[in-house]
Amino acid sequence: MQYKSTRGTGETVSPSYAILHGIAEDGGLFVPEEIPRLAKPLEELSALSYQQLAVEIMGKFLTDFTREELEACAKAAYDSKFDTPQIAPLAKCGDHYFLELFHGATLAFKDMALSILPHLLKCSAQKQKLDKKIVILTATSGDTGKAALEGFANVEGVEIIVFYPKDGVSPIQKRQMVTQKGDNTHVVAIEGNFDDAQRSVKEIFTDPAVAARMRDAGYMFSSANSINIGRLVPQVVYYFAAYFAMVEQKAVPMGAPIDFCVPTGNFGNILAAYYAKGMGLPVGKLLCASNSNNVLTDFFQTGEYNANREFYLTMSPSMDILVSSNLERLIYEICGRDGGAVADLMGQLSQQGQYKVNAPELPQIFYGGYASEEETAAAIREVYAQAGYVMDPHTAVAWCVKEKYLAASSSAATAVVISTASPYKFPQSILSALGEPAMGESEQTMVDRISALSHTPVPASVKEVLSAPVRHRLECGRDGALQAVESILGL
């Protein structure tokens, strides 16, 4: 398996090169030459542990890794850092199914990939005979930052710099980042929103002058965002795990399709589901769930991507995104894998803030929907009243969109809601939605109340960050990311 740039003219690189570099020199994203098909029947794969399944799935994409290398990576990643042996358990609450992806160290779905990416990156560096120090440069809308910091903390030969929107994450998300331990970790609050942070990081990545100064100083950039194919491939695994859990719970017979409803910001999570279907997983519809920043909803309904709109700060901050980077990989498929056409569309997005594709060319597997703030809060109340299940706001957005889709369609497929974060990360929003406002209460009091409502213990990681000292206080202006990086690295 070789990889191409979404904006390239056909040049290929190895999987380890794509993981190590994160983004192509032309600014495009690395994609596999083709989506690999499964070699083993679903029945055989269903008997595997999560770690074994990860080796089987990733082995189809990462063909310059030996089986032994992938087994070592999976064993190191999916261990006691997760508080359940299933790693990604499927919860049935009433008539609803939730794939819980928040049982890792940082209580968000980003742990599913960022627990293994450091091991994949280290192995890739060895394969590429790298003689430079790796600088992980990442923008976060809330969850990627902490998961990346946790994964790469104190990893030899790596420095990690995370930018987060100063006023665009929850208090718990912020504390998770600013209290992060590790001599190689650096956290910077940036003025503006996530799109500003993401734009700045991409500009740094693709600046030849910066790259030259980095080389001279003995550094090279890589990414922990889902623009890195090493982030995307591990996410494919949990869709197979979810399907097999549905079969095991007798929700569907083996071979019958199921729908997935995915709360979506940067489009990586749902793109992994698209890749899973391409590999042979029986998937009916992929419901792309947005909050009030509903640029993706409009795209799937009209074919027009228009980021020239008001940006909303919502109770689901990890989805407060107007420029969804991973959509470029789907655009590449829509454009018949024509790198020139993709480069033209991405140029339009950069210069004009919008582009358009022919609506009939959009893959019919996708359905776009969104939930307002009021609808999100109502969903949290309704599911708690029905089943006593406490959803975080991102999961609530997905549940709401799933209900809208079922009401508007005649789909007979069973739907799984992808639960991307623990409710403990957003206690104030949840308590407010449940009619139990917590204004003025301490974070500790609020998480204790979530514990009482959900009948679950407060996670140890939450207890730790609430009492940990602040270690990172750096801030920069909207256009100050490069200066911050230069200062941190001494360039």
C-alpha distance (Angstrom), angle and dihedral (degrees) to the residues before:
residue distance angle dihedral
M1 . . .
Q2 3.79 . .
Y3 3.79 129.7 .
K4 3.80 132.5 -131.6
S5 3.78 133.8 -165.3
T6 3.80 116.1 -107.8
R7 3.82 86.7 -131.4
G8 3.79 98.1 38.6
T9 3.78 135.5 105.1
G10 3.79 98.2 -122.9
E11 3.80 105.5 -66.6
T12 3.80 112.0 145.5
V13 3.80 135.0 -150.8
S14 3.78 134.0 -173.4
P15 3.83 123.4 -97.1
S16 3.81 92.1 -108.8
Y17 3.82 91.0 51.6
A18 3.81 90.8 50.6
I19 3.82 92.1 49.8
L20 3.78 93.6 46.2
H21 3.81 96.2 48.7
G22 3.81 97.0 37.5
I23 3.80 95.8 -162.4
A24 3.80 131.5 37.6
E25 3.82 120.8 -107.9
D26 3.81 90.1 -113.5
G27 3.81 90.8 57.3
G28 3.78 94.2 -104.5
L29 3.80 127.7 125.8
F30 3.78 123.2 -110.1
V31 3.82 115.6 -110.5
P32 3.81 130.0 177.5
E33 3.80 116.6 -101.2
E34 3.78 85.3 -116.5
I35 3.78 136.8 -6.8
P36 3.81 103.9 -99.2
R37 3.77 120.9 -124.5
L38 3.78 124.1 -130.9
A39 3.78 116.1 -97.0
K40 3.80 95.6 -163.4
P41 3.82 127.2 58.5
L42 3.81 118.9 -103.7
E43 3.80 90.8 -114.7
E44 3.80 90.8 60.9
L45 3.80 93.9 45.7
S46 3.80 91.7 49.1
A47 3.80 91.1 67.2
L48 3.82 93.4 59.6
S49 3.79 127.8 100.9
Y50 3.80 117.2 -115.9
Q51 3.80 90.6 -101.0
Q52 3.81 92.4 50.1
L53 3.81 91.3 46.3
A54 3.81 89.9 51.8
V55 3.80 90.2 55.1
E56 3.82 92.2 50.2
I57 3.81 95.4 47.8
M58 3.80 98.3 39.8
G59 3.78 91.1 45.1
K60 3.81 89.2 66.7
F61 3.82 91.0 57.7
L62 3.81 102.4 32.3
T63 3.77 100.2 52.4
D64 3.80 97.2 160.3
F65 3.81 89.6 62.5
T66 3.79 116.8 86.8
R67 3.78 119.2 -127.3
E68 3.79 88.9 -113.1
E69 3.81 91.0 54.5
L70 3.80 92.5 50.1
E71 3.80 91.3 46.8
A72 3.80 90.2 52.8
C73 3.82 91.1 48.6
A74 3.81 92.9 48.7
K75 3.80 93.1 46.2
A76 3.81 91.9 51.1
A77 3.81 93.3 45.5
Y78 3.79 105.0 43.0
D79 3.77 102.1 48.0
S80 3.80 137.5 104.1
K81 3.81 90.3 -36.3
F82 3.79 82.8 85.9
D83 3.78 116.4 69.1
T84 3.81 94.3 -142.6
P85 3.82 130.4 52.6
Q86 3.82 90.2 -134.7
I87 3.84 88.4 63.9
A88 3.83 89.3 -157.2
P89 3.82 106.9 33.8
L90 3.80 123.2 -167.1
A91 3.81 113.1 -131.8
K92 3.80 121.7 -158.3
C93 3.79 113.1 -158.0
G94 3.77 114.1 175.2
D95 3.80 105.0 -50.4
H96 3.80 93.0 -22.8
Y97 3.80 129.8 97.9
F98 3.80 121.6 -155.3
L99 3.79 125.1 -173.0
E100 3.80 101.2 -148.1
L101 3.78 109.6 -146.9
F102 3.80 96.3 168.0
H103 3.80 103.1 84.9
G104 3.80 95.6 101.8
A105 3.78 130.9 95.4
T106 3.81 97.0 -77.6
L107 3.83 98.8 37.0
A108 3.81 96.8 -119.3
F109 3.79 138.2 97.7
K110 3.80 90.3 -107.8
D111 3.82 87.2 78.4
M112 3.79 89.0 68.8
A113 3.82 90.8 70.1
L114 3.79 103.5 19.0
S115 3.80 92.0 58.3
I116 3.79 89.0 64.2
L117 3.82 103.0 30.4
P118 3.83 94.9 80.0
H119 3.80 89.6 55.8
L120 3.81 92.3 46.4
L121 3.80 90.4 47.5
K122 3.78 94.0 49.6
C123 3.79 90.6 49.5
S124 3.81 90.4 47.1
A125 3.81 91.1 52.2
Q126 3.79 90.0 54.2
K127 3.82 91.7 49.0
Q128 3.81 91.7 49.3
K129 3.84 91.1 45.5
L130 3.78 90.0 -126.5
D131 3.80 115.2 -166.5
K132 3.81 96.8 -177.7
K133 3.79 135.0 83.2
I134 3.80 112.9 -104.0
V135 3.80 118.8 -126.8
I136 3.80 112.2 -160.2
L137 3.80 106.0 -151.6
T138 3.80 114.4 -170.3
A139 3.78 141.0 167.9
T140 3.79 117.5 -154.1
S141 3.76 136.7 -164.1
G142 3.79 88.9 -159.8
D143 3.80 115.2 -64.3
T144 3.82 107.9 44.0
G145 3.80 91.3 61.1
K146 3.78 97.5 59.5
A147 3.80 94.0 39.4
A148 3.81 91.1 50.8
L149 3.80 92.5 45.8
E150 3.79 90.9 49.8
G151 3.80 92.6 47.2
F152 3.80 96.6 48.1
A153 3.83 100.6 34.2
N154 3.81 109.6 130.8
V155 3.82 93.0 -5.6
E156 3.80 105.6 153.7
G157 3.79 115.5 -113.2
V158 3.81 94.3 18.0
E159 3.80 135.7 102.2
I160 3.81 117.5 -172.5
I161 3.82 125.5 -157.0
V162 3.82 119.2 -173.5
F163 3.80 125.4 -169.4
Y164 3.80 119.1 -162.1
P165 3.83 130.3 178.5
K166 3.79 105.5 -97.7
D167 3.81 95.7 -134.3
G168 3.80 99.2 21.0
V169 3.81 106.5 83.1
S170 3.79 133.6 68.6
P171 3.83 119.2 -96.7
I172 3.81 90.9 -109.7
Q173 3.81 92.0 48.8
K174 3.80 90.0 51.1
R175 3.81 93.2 48.5
Q176 3.80 90.1 49.3
M177 3.79 89.4 58.7
V178 3.81 103.8 37.0
T179 3.81 92.5 49.5
Q180 3.82 93.8 49.3
K181 3.79 114.6 136.5
G182 3.79 124.3 -142.6
D183 3.80 131.7 95.7
N184 3.81 90.4 -125.3
T185 3.83 96.2 52.9
H186 3.82 123.4 101.2
V187 3.80 126.4 179.6
V188 3.81 125.1 -169.0
A189 3.81 128.2 -173.3
I190 3.81 108.9 -144.6
E191 3.79 126.5 -159.1
G192 3.78 112.3 -115.3
N193 3.79 131.1 28.1
F194 3.78 136.1 -52.3
D195 3.80 92.8 -85.5
D196 3.82 88.8 58.5
A197 3.80 90.5 51.0
Q198 3.80 93.3 45.7
R199 3.82 92.5 47.6
S200 3.81 91.1 51.0
V201 3.79 92.6 50.0
K202 3.82 92.4 49.1
E203 3.81 91.0 49.5
I204 3.80 90.9 52.1
F205 3.81 91.1 48.5
T206 3.80 93.6 53.0
D207 3.84 99.6 39.8
P208 3.84 107.5 111.4
A209 3.80 92.6 -159.3
V210 3.80 91.3 54.6
A211 3.80 90.8 46.9
A212 3.80 90.3 52.6
R213 3.82 92.6 50.9
M214 3.80 89.0 47.7
R215 3.81 92.0 52.8
D216 3.79 91.7 48.5
A217 3.82 89.5 52.0
G218 3.81 92.8 48.2
Y219 3.82 97.1 -106.0
M220 3.80 137.7 117.7
F221 3.79 129.9 -171.2
S222 3.78 126.8 -120.4
S223 3.78 131.8 166.3
A224 3.78 138.2 -125.4
N225 3.81 92.9 -169.2
S226 3.78 118.7 105.1
I227 3.82 87.5 -99.5
N228 3.82 81.7 83.3
I229 3.80 110.2 86.0
G230 3.81 87.1 -144.2
R231 3.81 87.0 67.5
L232 3.78 95.2 46.1
V233 3.81 101.1 48.2
P234 3.85 96.7 58.1
Q235 3.81 88.9 52.1
V236 3.80 90.7 63.0
V237 3.80 88.7 66.4
Y238 3.79 98.9 67.5
Y239 3.79 93.5 56.2
F240 3.80 88.5 61.4
A241 3.81 89.6 45.6
A242 3.81 90.0 51.5
Y243 3.78 92.0 50.2
F244 3.80 93.3 50.2
A245 3.81 90.3 47.8
M246 3.82 89.3 53.0
V247 3.80 89.9 52.2
E248 3.80 91.5 46.5
Q249 3.82 90.5 51.7
K250 3.84 87.9 49.7
A251 3.81 91.4 -120.6
V252 3.83 88.9 130.6
P253 3.81 135.3 6.2
M254 3.80 117.4 -111.8
G255 3.79 109.0 -83.1
A256 3.80 97.1 24.5
P257 3.82 114.2 120.6
I258 3.79 123.8 -113.4
D259 3.80 130.9 -166.1
F260 3.79 124.3 -125.9
C261 3.78 122.4 -152.1
V262 3.79 110.4 -158.5
P263 3.82 127.3 -171.7
T264 3.76 100.5 -132.4
G265 3.79 137.5 -161.6
N266 3.80 112.4 140.5
F267 3.85 92.1 19.6
G268 3.80 96.3 -125.3
N269 3.80 97.6 113.3
I270 3.79 95.2 52.1
L271 3.80 92.1 40.6
A272 3.81 87.7 59.9
A273 3.82 87.6 57.0
Y274 3.82 89.0 51.3
Y275 3.80 89.2 53.1
A276 3.81 89.5 48.4
K277 3.79 90.1 55.9
G278 3.79 89.7 48.1
M279 3.80 88.6 54.9
G280 3.80 90.7 55.6
L281 3.80 106.3 -88.5
P282 3.83 110.4 146.5
V283 3.81 101.4 -112.9
G284 3.79 124.0 164.1
K285 3.79 108.0 -175.3
L286 3.78 133.7 -5.7
L287 3.78 108.6 -144.5
C288 3.80 109.4 -153.8
A289 3.80 105.1 -152.8
S290 3.82 120.4 -161.8
N291 3.77 134.2 176.4
S292 3.81 123.4 -137.0
N293 3.80 88.5 -53.7
N294 3.78 86.5 77.0
V295 3.78 102.4 164.5
L296 3.83 91.1 129.0
T297 3.80 92.3 51.4
D298 3.78 90.4 56.8
F299 3.80 91.0 45.0
F300 3.80 94.2 55.9
Q301 3.78 91.3 45.4
T302 3.82 98.6 46.1
G303 3.80 110.2 11.5
E304 3.81 90.2 -119.0
Y305 3.77 119.8 119.8
N306 3.79 108.5 -160.8
A307 3.80 119.8 171.5
N308 3.80 92.0 174.0
R309 3.77 95.0 105.0
E310 3.76 141.2 98.3
F311 3.79 114.7 -67.2
Y312 3.80 115.3 -134.8
L313 3.79 128.8 -154.7
T314 3.79 103.4 -144.5
M315 3.78 140.2 177.2
S316 3.84 86.8 -100.8
P317 3.82 97.7 60.2
S318 3.80 97.9 168.4
M319 3.81 86.6 69.0
D320 3.81 95.9 47.7
I321 3.79 92.4 113.2
L322 3.81 132.2 124.2
V323 3.82 98.9 179.8
S324 3.81 108.6 57.0
S325 3.79 105.1 -163.3
N326 3.79 98.5 -166.7
L327 3.79 92.4 56.1
E328 3.79 84.8 79.5
R329 3.80 89.0 72.8
L330 3.82 90.5 56.1
I331 3.81 90.9 44.8
Y332 3.80 86.8 56.1
E333 3.81 89.2 58.5
I334 3.82 92.2 44.4
C335 3.82 90.0 52.1
G336 3.80 92.0 53.7
R337 3.82 91.4 -104.5
D338 3.82 90.6 -63.5
G339 3.81 105.6 155.7
G340 3.80 92.8 -167.5
A341 3.79 92.4 55.4
V342 3.80 90.9 49.0
A343 3.81 91.8 48.8
D344 3.81 89.3 52.5
L345 3.81 92.9 50.6
M346 3.81 92.8 46.0
G347 3.80 88.6 49.1
Q348 3.79 88.9 54.8
L349 3.79 89.9 50.2
S350 3.80 92.0 50.2
Q351 3.81 95.3 46.1
Q352 3.81 103.2 31.6
G353 3.81 103.3 19.4
Q354 3.79 93.5 -122.3
Y355 3.79 147.5 60.5
K356 3.78 137.4 176.3
V357 3.79 136.5 -139.3
N358 3.77 126.1 -171.3
A359 3.80 106.8 -84.5
P360 3.84 93.9 -139.2
E361 3.82 88.2 61.6
L362 3.81 93.3 60.5
P363 3.82 111.9 109.2
Q364 3.79 107.2 -101.6
I365 3.78 90.8 -141.5
F366 3.83 89.2 79.9
Y367 3.79 127.0 81.9
G368 3.80 119.3 -176.1
G369 3.77 122.8 -150.7
Y370 3.78 138.9 149.7
A371 3.79 142.1 -156.5
S372 3.77 126.1 -141.2
E373 3.80 122.0 -136.1
E374 3.79 90.1 -99.7
E375 3.80 92.0 49.7
T376 3.80 91.4 48.2
A377 3.79 92.1 52.9
A378 3.81 90.8 45.7
A379 3.83 90.0 52.0
I380 3.81 91.3 53.4
R381 3.81 89.7 51.6
E382 3.80 95.0 44.8
V383 3.81 97.7 50.1
Y384 3.79 91.4 44.6
A385 3.80 90.6 50.6
Q386 3.82 92.3 46.7
A387 3.78 101.6 41.9
G388 3.81 109.4 3.8
Y389 3.82 88.3 -115.3
V390 3.80 118.0 142.8
M391 3.80 112.4 -145.1
D392 3.77 123.8 -165.8
P393 3.84 113.7 -126.5
H394 3.81 94.7 -99.9
T395 3.79 91.7 52.8
A396 3.80 88.8 46.3
V397 3.81 90.5 56.2
A398 3.80 89.6 54.0
W399 3.81 93.3 46.4
C400 3.80 90.8 50.9
V401 3.81 92.8 50.2
K402 3.80 90.2 47.5
E403 3.81 90.2 54.4
K404 3.81 91.4 48.3
Y405 3.80 91.1 50.5
L406 3.80 93.4 49.4
A407 3.81 90.5 49.2
A408 3.81 92.1 50.4
S409 3.80 99.0 41.9
S410 3.76 140.2 51.2
S411 3.80 93.3 -129.5
A412 3.77 114.0 151.7
A413 3.80 93.2 -173.9
T414 3.78 119.8 114.1
A415 3.80 112.7 -114.5
V416 3.79 128.5 -141.8
V417 3.79 118.4 -157.3
I418 3.79 113.4 -143.4
S419 3.80 106.9 -132.6
T420 3.77 104.7 -155.5
A421 3.80 105.1 178.1
S422 3.78 142.4 26.9
P423 3.80 117.4 -105.8
Y424 3.81 87.0 -127.5
K425 3.80 88.5 75.3
F426 3.82 93.1 61.6
P427 3.82 106.9 33.1
Q428 3.80 97.8 147.3
S429 3.82 94.1 52.6
I430 3.79 92.4 46.9
L431 3.78 95.3 47.5
S432 3.79 90.1 48.7
A433 3.81 91.2 49.8
L434 3.81 90.3 50.8
G435 3.79 91.1 53.4
E436 3.79 93.5 -106.9
P437 3.82 102.7 111.8
A438 3.77 116.2 -158.9
M439 3.80 103.3 -168.5
G440 3.78 110.9 156.6
E441 3.80 94.5 12.5
S442 3.79 120.9 126.1
E443 3.79 119.8 -107.2
Q444 3.81 88.2 -114.1
T445 3.80 92.0 56.3
M446 3.79 91.7 47.7
V447 3.79 95.4 50.7
D448 3.79 89.4 47.6
R449 3.79 88.1 55.7
I450 3.82 90.9 50.0
S451 3.80 87.7 52.0
A452 3.80 91.0 54.0
L453 3.80 92.7 47.4
S454 3.81 95.9 46.7
H455 3.81 96.5 36.8
T456 3.80 89.4 -131.5
P457 3.81 129.0 119.7
V458 3.79 119.6 -104.7
P459 3.82 105.1 -98.5
A460 3.78 115.0 -108.2
S461 3.81 90.9 -124.8
V462 3.81 90.7 59.0
K463 3.80 91.7 49.6
E464 3.78 89.3 50.7
V465 3.82 98.0 51.5
L466 3.80 93.0 45.7
S467 3.80 90.2 61.5
A468 3.82 100.5 30.7
P469 3.82 120.9 108.0
V470 3.82 119.7 -109.5
R471 3.81 109.2 -104.4
H472 3.83 102.4 170.8
R473 3.80 122.6 59.0
L474 3.82 103.5 152.3
E475 3.81 117.9 134.3
C476 3.80 133.2 178.6
G477 3.78 139.1 -176.5
R478 3.79 125.2 -100.7
D479 3.81 90.7 -89.2
G480 3.79 97.5 31.3
A481 3.80 101.4 90.3
L482 3.82 95.6 102.8
Q483 3.79 92.1 50.5
A484 3.81 89.3 50.1
V485 3.80 91.7 51.6
E486 3.82 92.0 47.5
S487 3.79 90.7 50.1
I488 3.81 93.9 48.6
L489 3.82 93.3 47.9
G490 3.80 95.7 37.7
L491 3.81 93.9 -122.7
